[in-house]
Amino acid sequence: MDLFGEAWMTWFAVAAVAAIFELMLPGVFLGFVAIGAAITGVLSYLFPELGVGGQLISLAAWTSVAVFVGKRWYGGDEVESSDPLLNDRSSRLVGSRVIVSAAISDGEGRVRIGDSEWPAYGPDAAIDTRMRVVRVDGGVVVVEPITASAPEPLSPE
């Protein structure tokens, strides 16, 4: 493997190309390949008798090591959020007050949540009845009547 006259030069070129593509394309995998190719280039320089098979094994081994180290490095930082339900719309709806927009009969109807309507399951209720979301099953909200003794939480209206 001596595209540029020496094997180590080829590996440094591979590392440079992988690093450039890593910067141009989204993702982080080519950076690990660049690290593996650079280390293989150093080993090829230090040990010129290392054959093509040894160089490829070196590339695979050092790229794997870089991936495992990178996974530990990037995977351990869970960012605490002031709003953990930010991207979980279903969970945000639980506890919300809703208004029945199409009468709930035989357990099915529609409710208005904010400026949209959702299919709903729950006890029979007439139009304009106030209900509370208990849970969300798929794209259907499950509602229950609001009791006078229970405090009403703020809704996303």
C-alpha positions, 0 to 999 in steps of 0.5 A: 500500500504505497500510493504516495511512495510510502505506506505511512503517507497513504494513511495520513492522506486517508486520515486527512480526507476522512477528517475533511469529509467529517467536517463537510458531512453531518455525523461523527463516524468519519472522525473515528476513521480519521483517528484510526488511519492517522494512528495506522500511519504512525505505526507504518512509519515506525514499523515499515515492515508492517504489511498491508494485512497488518495495516488493515488490522491496525486501522480496524483496531484503532478505529474500533478503539476510537469509536468505543472511547467516543461513545463513552465520551459523548454518551455520558452527558445527559443534559438536564432540562428545565422542561423534560416533557418539551418534545413529548407532546402526549405527556404534556397533554395529561392533566389538561382541561379540554372541551368536547367538540363532538359529543362523546357517545359509546366511548368515542368523540372529539375534544378541542385542545388549544386550537386543534381537535383530537379524537377522544375516548371516555364516558358519554359527554355532550358538546361543550362539556369540560373534561380532563385528559387522563392519558394518550393512547396513540393519537387518541386522548382518554378523558374523564369528567372534571370533578368539583373537588379536584383542582384544575391544572392550567391547560395549554390553551 
